[in-house]
Amino acid sequence: ATRTATSVPATATRTPTRTATTTNATATRTPTRTPTRTPTKIPLATVTSTQSMARLYPQGQATATIRRLHLPYVGRPLPPTVTPTATATPLSTAAQYEARVIALVNEQRLLNGCQPLVMDTRLMEAARQHSTDMGVNDVWSHTGSDGSSPGDRISAAGYGSSHWGENIAAGHNSPEAVMNTWMNSPGHRENMLTCAFQHIGVGYHYQINDGGTYGYRYYWTQIFARP
């Protein structure tokens, strides 16, 4: 299942070229001009194989919805993917996965000239709530099953923010796998590498025997904010 992304038009114009005149004893080739191709609008493709979305909300207002695009990886290579067993993830493991994502985010921020983010328990609560909601209630959206927006969840957790962003992902079975996807998406990477953000919360939920519409099993949420 996919979300509809806003089409971003792009234009392509071929520069006219002139064919050189060739002269011989019998004939002269008439110069010809290659006609200019009429610009066409090319919609931005929705990538259906990647279950990942990002939003950035300055002052609590949505400014963009971005689906993943393949771009060259920025920063040093991430460690190999660790595949968990197909059982319910213990809380200790979930906490380890969340901490690992935060560590990987901060590594990339330092490599890109930003200060590391500080884990905030209120943002952790909001992120965990949304990841669990997506898995339990068969939701694949920044909007919760109760109609809540990321800003609603952040406020409900007691964090007063002036600027915040949210990344979500599903179907990635390790911190390294989800980070590689996020880092290779311009929207998600922008959220992670926005130097103005000060705090982070990460929520991971494993939905065992996920029989919902999507069946992704692994659900992730990142929340970035500053007071």
C-alpha positions in Angstrom: 0.0 0.0 0.0 1.3 3.4 -0.8 0.4 7.0 0.0 -0.1 9.5 -2.8 2.9 11.8 -3.1 2.7 15.3 -4.5 3.9 15.2 -8.1 6.9 17.3 -8.6 7.2 18.5 -12.2 10.4 18.4 -14.0 11.2 19.7 -17.5 13.6 18.4 -20.0 14.5 20.5 -23.1 16.9 19.2 -25.7 19.2 21.9 -27.0 18.9 22.4 -30.8 21.9 21.2 -32.7 23.0 22.1 -36.2 24.1 19.4 -38.7 27.3 20.5 -40.5 27.1 21.1 -44.3 29.0 18.4 -46.3 30.1 19.4 -49.8 31.3 17.0 -52.5 31.5 16.9 -56.2 27.9 15.8 -56.8 25.7 17.2 -54.1 25.5 19.7 -51.2 23.7 18.5 -48.1 21.3 21.0 -46.8 21.8 22.1 -43.2 19.1 20.8 -41.0 18.0 21.9 -37.5 16.9 19.4 -34.9 13.6 20.7 -33.5 13.3 21.6 -29.9 11.5 18.9 -28.0 8.4 20.2 -26.3 8.9 20.2 -22.5 6.8 17.6 -20.7 5.9 17.3 -17.1 7.3 14.2 -15.5 5.6 13.3 -12.2 7.8 12.1 -9.3 7.4 8.4 -9.1 6.0 6.8 -6.0 8.4 4.1 -4.9 6.2 1.2 -3.9 8.9 -1.1 -2.6 10.0 1.1 0.2 7.7 1.6 3.2 9.1 4.8 4.5 7.7 8.4 4.8 9.0 11.6 6.2 7.5 14.9 7.2 9.0 18.2 8.5 6.8 20.5 10.4 8.2 24.0 11.1 6.0 25.8 13.7 3.7 22.8 13.8 2.6 23.0 10.1 3.3 20.4 7.5 5.4 21.7 4.7 6.3 18.5 2.8 5.5 14.8 2.5 8.4 12.8 1.0 8.6 9.2 -0.1 11.9 7.5 -0.4 14.2 8.2 -3.4 17.5 6.5 -4.1 20.4 8.8 -3.6 24.1 8.1 -2.9 24.6 7.3 0.8 26.1 10.1 2.8 28.6 9.3 5.5 30.5 6.2 6.4 29.0 2.8 5.7 26.7 1.4 8.4 27.4 -1.9 10.1 25.8 -5.1 8.6 22.1 -5.8 9.2 21.3 -7.9 12.2 18.3 -10.1 11.6 16.2 -10.7 14.7 14.4 -14.0 15.3 10.7 -14.2 14.4 9.4 -13.9 17.9 8.0 -11.1 19.9 10.7 -8.6 20.6 11.5 -8.3 24.3 11.2 -4.8 25.8 15.0 -4.8 26.4 15.7 -5.5 22.8 13.3 -2.8 21.6 15.0 -0.3 23.9 18.4 -1.5 22.5 17.2 -1.0 18.9 15.9 2.5 19.8 19.2 3.4 21.4 21.1 2.1 18.4 19.1 4.3 16.0 19.8 7.3 18.2 23.5 6.5 18.2 23.5 6.1 14.4 21.6 9.4 13.9 24.1 11.2 16.0 27.1 9.7 14.2 25.7 11.1 10.9 25.0 14.5 12.5 28.6 14.8 13.7 29.8 13.8 10.2 27.6 16.6 8.8 28.5 19.4 11.2 25.5 19.2 13.5 25.5 18.7 17.3 24.2 15.3 18.6 20.6 15.1 19.6 19.7 14.5 23.2 17.2 11.7 23.9 14.0 13.1 25.5 11.7 10.7 27.4 8.6 12.6 26.3 9.5 12.3 22.6 10.3 8.6 23.2 6.8 8.1 24.6 5.2 9.8 21.6 7.4 7.8 19.1 6.7 4.5 20.8 3.0 5.3 20.9 2.8 5.8 17.2 4.9 2.8 16.3 2.7 0.6 18.4 -0.4 2.2 17.0 0.7 1.5 13.4 1.4 -2.2 14.2 -1.6 -2.9 16.5 -4.2 -0.9 14.6 -3.1 -1.5 11.1 -2.2 2.1 10.3 0.5 3.3 7.9 0.5 7.0 8.2 1.7 10.0 10.1 -1.9 10.3 11.3 -2.7 8.0 14.2 -5.7 5.7 14.3 -7.4 8.2 16.6 -6.8 11.0 14.1 -3.8 12.5 16.0 -1.1 14.3 14.2 2.6 14.1 15.2 2.2 17.5 16.9 -0.8 16.2 18.8 1.2 13.3 20.1 4.2 15.5 21.0 2.0 17.9 22.9 0.1 15.1 24.7 3.5 13.7 25.9 4.1 17.1 27.5 6.7 18.5 25.1 6.2 22.1 24.0 7.9 22.4 20.6 8.5 25.3 18.2 9.9 23.1 15.4 9.6 19.4 14.9 9.8 16.6 12.4 8.8 13.0 12.1 10.1 10.0 10.2 8.3 6.7 10.0 9.3 3.4 8.4 8.1 -0.2 8.4 9.3 -3.6 7.2 13.0 -3.0 8.3 14.2 -5.6 10.7 17.1 -3.9 12.3 18.4 -0.4 13.2 21.0 -0.6 10.5 18.4 -1.5 7.8 16.0 1.3 8.7 18.8 3.9 9.0 20.2 3.0 5.6 16.7 3.6 4.1 16.2 6.9 5.9 19.7 8.1 5.0 19.1 7.3 1.4 15.9 9.5 1.3 16.2 13.2 0.9 13.3 14.0 3.2 14.2 11.6 6.0 17.8 12.7 5.8 16.9 16.3 6.1 14.9 15.6 9.3 17.9 13.7 10.8 20.5 16.3 9.8 18.6 19.5 10.6 21.0 21.2 13.0 18.2 23.2 14.6 16.7 20.2 16.2 17.9 19.5 19.8 16.0 16.4 21.0 15.0 13.0 19.6 12.7 10.2 20.4 12.6 6.8 18.7 10.0 4.1 18.9 10.2 0.6 17.7 7.4 -2.0 17.7 7.4 -5.6 16.5 4.0 -6.9 15.6 4.2 -10.7 15.8 2.0 -12.5 13.3 1.0 -9.3 11.7 -2.1 -10.1 9.8 -3.1 -6.6 9.0 -3.5 -4.9 5.6 0.2 -4.1 5.4 1.8 -6.9 7.4 5.1 -5.1 7.8 5.7 -6.5 11.3 8.5 -4.0 12.1 7.4 -0.4 12.8 9.6 2.6 13.4 9.1 6.2 14.4 11.6 9.0 14.8 10.6 12.4 16.3 12.9 15.4 16.3 12.1 18.7 18.1 13.3 21.8 19.8 11.5 23.7 22.5 
